[in-house]
Amino acid sequence: MEGSNTGINTRPSIKVFYDCDHLSLADFSGVLLGIEEEGIPYDLQAEHCADVLELAHNASLESRLGVGVGISKEGVVLQYEKLDKAAPLFRIKFYQTDQFRNIGSNAARLVKKMPFRSLD
């Protein structure tokens, strides 16, 4: 994967914050593949937080692109910096692994201003 595991830096990228106390990269690699397939860089950051809304909100605020993804056992959340923390753009449950790639793709499509993929 072309993403970075360097934490917060200054390049324009989608920030992906995940709960490192309960998850490993292998648990959600589909999300990262979805971002990568759309050609947008991402930065992965491990956090000691299980609140998926908090993770996504903080990720969007740290992203120069304003787009953040939070991942915990609660699920996967796609957030845009201008939205309220409690009202993210997309939210799926963690067991919906078949939608991981689509939510990652939608994060990149938000940056590219393209239509979103369906999360049915």
VMD Tcl script that draws the C-alpha trace (Angstrom):
set ca {
  {0.00 0.00 0.00}
  {1.22 3.45 -0.85}
  {-0.05 5.06 2.32}
  {2.19 6.27 5.05}
  {2.55 5.08 8.59}
  {4.42 8.16 9.75}
  {1.61 9.77 11.70}
  {0.68 13.41 11.33}
  {2.66 15.36 8.77}
  {2.05 18.33 6.53}
  {1.35 16.76 3.14}
  {-2.23 16.90 1.82}
  {-3.72 13.51 2.62}
  {-6.70 11.71 4.07}
  {-6.05 11.00 7.73}
  {-7.02 7.55 8.99}
  {-7.08 7.22 12.78}
  {-7.69 3.77 14.28}
  {-8.05 2.23 17.73}
  {-4.71 0.47 18.16}
  {-5.78 -1.10 21.46}
  {-8.30 -3.35 19.71}
  {-7.40 -3.43 16.00}
  {-4.48 -4.13 13.72}
  {-3.91 -3.04 10.14}
  {-5.07 -6.43 8.86}
  {-8.53 -5.82 10.39}
  {-9.33 -2.90 8.08}
  {-6.94 -3.06 5.12}
  {-9.92 -2.90 2.73}
  {-10.57 0.72 3.75}
  {-7.00 1.67 2.86}
  {-7.18 -0.20 -0.44}
  {-10.29 1.76 -1.37}
  {-8.48 5.06 -0.78}
  {-5.39 3.88 -2.64}
  {-7.39 2.71 -5.68}
  {-8.68 6.26 -6.12}
  {-5.14 7.66 -6.11}
  {-5.34 9.88 -3.03}
  {-2.60 9.63 -0.38}
  {-3.46 8.73 3.19}
  {-1.68 8.81 6.52}
  {-2.40 6.15 9.11}
  {-2.24 6.97 12.80}
  {-2.68 4.63 15.76}
  {-4.69 6.11 18.64}
  {-5.65 4.90 22.10}
  {-9.33 5.73 21.63}
  {-12.31 3.45 21.01}
  {-14.83 6.20 20.13}
  {-15.15 5.99 16.35}
  {-16.83 9.41 16.05}
  {-14.01 11.03 18.00}
  {-11.39 9.29 15.86}
  {-13.02 10.38 12.60}
  {-13.61 13.94 13.78}
  {-10.02 14.38 14.94}
  {-8.70 12.83 11.74}
  {-10.69 15.26 9.60}
  {-9.40 18.23 11.61}
  {-5.79 17.03 11.22}
  {-6.13 16.49 7.46}
  {-5.13 19.34 5.18}
  {-7.84 18.01 2.86}
  {-10.44 18.10 5.64}
  {-11.24 14.39 5.20}
  {-10.80 11.87 7.98}
  {-11.64 8.23 8.60}
  {-12.06 6.76 12.06}
  {-11.90 3.02 12.67}
  {-12.69 1.12 15.85}
  {-14.64 -1.98 16.90}
  {-17.72 0.29 16.76}
  {-17.31 0.66 13.01}
  {-15.85 2.84 10.29}
  {-16.76 6.52 9.95}
  {-16.02 8.93 7.11}
  {-16.01 12.52 8.33}
  {-15.61 15.92 6.68}
  {-14.19 18.74 8.78}
  {-17.17 21.06 8.20}
  {-19.72 18.55 9.53}
  {-20.79 18.12 13.12}
  {-18.91 15.35 14.95}
  {-22.18 13.54 15.71}
  {-23.34 13.67 12.07}
  {-20.64 12.10 9.88}
  {-20.92 11.68 6.15}
  {-20.90 7.85 6.27}
  {-20.94 5.32 9.08}
  {-20.89 1.53 8.86}
  {-20.65 -1.20 11.48}
  {-17.38 -3.07 11.84}
  {-18.95 -6.37 10.74}
  {-19.82 -4.82 7.34}
  {-16.43 -5.75 5.95}
  {-17.84 -6.00 2.42}
  {-18.27 -2.20 2.51}
  {-14.75 -1.33 3.73}
  {-13.37 -0.74 0.25}
  {-16.36 1.42 -0.73}
  {-16.07 3.67 2.31}
  {-12.35 4.11 1.62}
  {-13.13 4.92 -1.99}
  {-15.75 7.44 -0.88}
  {-13.18 9.22 1.29}
  {-11.02 9.70 -1.79}
  {-14.02 10.62 -3.95}
  {-14.92 13.35 -1.46}
  {-11.51 14.88 -2.09}
  {-11.88 14.49 -5.87}
  {-15.48 15.81 -5.83}
  {-16.78 12.69 -7.54}
  {-20.05 10.82 -6.94}
  {-19.98 8.42 -4.01}
  {-20.19 4.65 -4.24}
  {-23.26 3.05 -2.71}
  {-22.97 1.59 0.79}
  {-25.92 -0.80 0.60}
}
mol new
graphics top color blue
foreach p $ca { graphics top sphere $p radius 0.5 }
foreach p [lrange $ca 0 end-1] q [lrange $ca 1 end] { graphics top cylinder $p $q radius 0.2 }
display resetview
